[in-house]
Amino acid sequence: MNQINQSGWKPGSPVPTEHGEQYPTVTGNKALMLEERLIFELGRRDTCGVDLPEPDPAAPNRLGKFARQQALNLPGLSEPETVRHYTRLSRQNYAIDLGLFPLGSCTMKHNPRLNEKVARMPGFADVHPLQPVDTVRGALGVINELAHWLIELTGMHGVAMTPKAGAHGELCGVLCIRAALEARGDARKVVLVPESAHGTNPATAAFAGYEVEDIPATPEGRVDLAALKARLGPDVAGVMITNPNTCGLFEREMKAISDAVHEVGGFVYCDGANFNAIMGRVRPGDLGIDAMHINLHKTFSTPHGGGGPGSGPVVLSEALCPYGPLPFTAKMPDGTIQLVEEENAAEHGHTETFGRMAAFHGQMGMFTRALTYILSHGADGLRQASGDAVLNANYLLRSLDDLFDAPFGDTGPCMHEALFSDHGFAEGMSTLDVAKGLIDEGFHPMTMYFPLVVHGSMLVEPTETESKAVLDQFITAMRSLGERAKAGDEALKTAPHHAPRARLDEAQAARKPVLAYSAEV
Ligand SMILES: *Cc1c(COP(=O)(O)O)cnc(C)c1O
């Protein structure tokens, strides 16, 4: 109240405020978008949303000295208050079901409702990983069928289904490489990673115990084959290459890269997170790749981020298959599907496994959704999806490259994502300003400052699921923001103005995060 009075505002008289608001409200709410306080500020100690029986004072204390002495300090809310708190917060969020999510490298595509319908069928939704194998033959059949499709689509020899994210899949692939090298008594130390790699690639190699060395990119944004060849030698365990790469370009020399690496006894890991650009058109197996993860939550339309868990199956070459993790499914000559675990691995000739990636079989709910997506599209539909994804990205690239600098725009069409830089912005204007301006225009920002090889990069991936009308609206917003960035519009530097929170001090937030609520603060 005070603040509003201090600003001199009277009902009906427009007063611009810090956030560009013409008509402040006494509640802080903006029409039906409600302001929300922290749950600890809302809660009261004397309230609880559930009725619990009073503990029996005569019951023996089985916690001994570990019994809690002080109050638990939980925020007490009634059930309706709790529901409203989280519903209000959810309305401040953005989601693929609300609008375009142009996050490059993330393939934020529509999650078809058919996937959800199938995943909720009781026979799929209610299976438990500890059920006797005889009672889950159908679920094993789903895993096996999906594995079959992934092998077919990639032209590889086998697949490890258990990794639970792309990065987890990378680790699985690199552990296979390490096991294969150890099996031949070859203690190689180095993994080569191009400059344009996704951050998870060097992180994975380092986590698996390797020294990571950079390979430079050519001015065209691709791996420098000559530099790679020059560095290859008997100490190189392998390379990790993203294809299509994070500049949105296909690595045309992939086969030559693989051949050169194999020649010195190394292995080729391909980061397949961008498979959405080439699905049904290029088989990584034909390019000499030994291991590649597939993000079911990107290419195969299963929910992403806050929407659900990821899933990162890894397809493997014949050379790496023997080292793949347990468990996996195997189709027997009589058509039954067996689960191969430690106790029967020898029967299946799988004695050199490096171990396990997960306690159980992987993300069953995601397998069901991804297989539904695959079967509802068919081979021709998947091929069309990748073509449409590339078409949409090129439509964005060519609708914006006269205004925004497109570093590799002259080298030909892009794949599934279009890359722009901040080159040509007015002094003091940055990629961050454009991203924050996009929020005001009702779009989730694109991927910013990645890949690192381009200054102030903006990586935009529309995916095939956006209509031309949506793309045109996005282009209109981007063109307006591009013009404002070039003109040095001061108002863009303080965007967003219409979001529930204005621009935050990101350095403060990163360096002095307040992670726990304390009433004393
Ligand atoms: C998303 C992504 C990853 C990591 O996948 P997660 O499922 O997020 O672990 C790796 N590489 C690239 C190129 C990606 O886009």
The ligand as a MOL file (V3000), in Angstrom:
LIG
                    3D

  0  0  0     0  0            999 V3000
M  V30 BEGIN CTAB
M  V30 COUNTS 15 15 0 0 0
M  V30 BEGIN ATOM
M  V30 1 C 20.5620 -32.3370 -24.8730 0
M  V30 2 C 21.9180 -32.6390 -25.3440 0
M  V30 3 C 22.7720 -33.4880 -24.6160 0
M  V30 4 C 22.4580 -34.0170 -23.2360 0
M  V30 5 O 21.2570 -34.7110 -23.1300 0
M  V30 6 P 20.4860 -34.7650 -21.7260 0
M  V30 7 O 19.3510 -35.6780 -21.9940 0
M  V30 8 O 20.0830 -33.3650 -21.4120 0
M  V30 9 O 21.4490 -35.3080 -20.7200 0
M  V30 10 C 23.9920 -33.8060 -25.1660 0
M  V30 11 N 24.3780 -33.2890 -26.3400 0
M  V30 12 C 23.5940 -32.4560 -27.0650 0
M  V30 13 C 24.0930 -31.9380 -28.4010 0
M  V30 14 C 22.3390 -32.1000 -26.5870 0
M  V30 15 O 21.5800 -31.2740 -27.2980 0
M  V30 END ATOM
M  V30 BEGIN BOND
M  V30 1 1 1 2
M  V30 2 1 2 3
M  V30 3 2 2 14
M  V30 4 1 3 4
M  V30 5 2 3 10
M  V30 6 1 4 5
M  V30 7 1 5 6
M  V30 8 2 6 7
M  V30 9 1 6 8
M  V30 10 1 6 9
M  V30 11 1 10 11
M  V30 12 2 11 12
M  V30 13 1 12 13
M  V30 14 1 12 14
M  V30 15 1 14 15
M  V30 END BOND
M  V30 END CTAB
M  END
